[in-house]
Amino acid sequence: MAPTATANESPAPVDADFSMNDAADFDQPIERDENDPANRGWLQGAHSIKTLPGSSETAASFQFVKEDHTLGNALRYIIMKNPDVEFCGYSIPHPSEELMNIRIQTYEGTALDALEKGLSDLIALCDEVSAKYVGAREAFQSQVAAV
């Protein structure tokens, strides 16, 4: 039940419209305060990878900070395409933690080499998809402009 106003209370004052003059333009880079604790991880490159205990040269688990299923599934798929890789799987330890673990076991070479190759192959694939998308968008825009 909502509280009701008594006869003695006056209505709340109405403030003037707020100005957004101090807001940055959308095309300007965002400046972040280095002393703000909320920005420390962002400024220090919060995306990090570490090797988990119990790893060997050909079998290792890596933990990615601030990553989820988006990278995990794509990276697992690309790494499994490598013929030197015996197994690759990923897990999210808990939904409330921004962590993604990936396990790699290889026939030949090191697990770290397989991870590095997988990351570079995934970057190349994303660059290719991006280039094709931009090309298709520009072709579509030129068709629309011609009409």
Residue pairs with C-beta under 8 A, 6 or more apart in sequence:
5 11
24 30
24 31
32 39
32 42
32 43
33 39
34 40
34 43
41 66
46 65
46 66
47 64
47 65
47 66
47 67
48 64
48 65
49 62
49 63
49 64
49 65
50 62
50 63
50 65
51 60
51 61
51 62
51 63
51 112
52 60
52 61
52 62
52 63
52 101
54 61
55 61
55 111
56 111
57 110
57 111
58 105
58 106
58 107
58 109
58 110
58 111
59 103
59 104
59 105
59 106
59 111
60 103
60 104
60 110
60 111
60 112
60 115
61 101
61 102
61 103
61 104
62 101
62 102
62 104
62 111
62 115
63 99
63 100
63 101
64 71
64 72
64 99
64 100
64 101
64 102
65 98
65 99
66 98
67 98
67 99
67 100
68 92
68 98
68 100
69 92
69 100
71 100
72 90
72 91
72 92
72 100
72 102
73 90
74 122
75 90
75 102
75 118
75 119
75 122
76 88
76 89
76 90
76 102
78 118
78 121
78 122
78 125
79 85
79 88
79 102
79 104
79 114
79 115
79 117
79 118
80 88
81 121
82 114
82 117
82 118
84 106
84 107
84 108
84 109
84 114
85 104
85 105
85 106
85 107
85 114
86 105
86 106
86 107
87 103
87 104
87 105
88 102
88 103
88 104
88 105
88 114
88 118
89 102
89 103
90 100
90 101
90 102
90 103
91 100
91 101
92 99
92 100
92 101
93 99
93 101
102 115
104 111
104 114
104 115
105 111
106 113
106 114
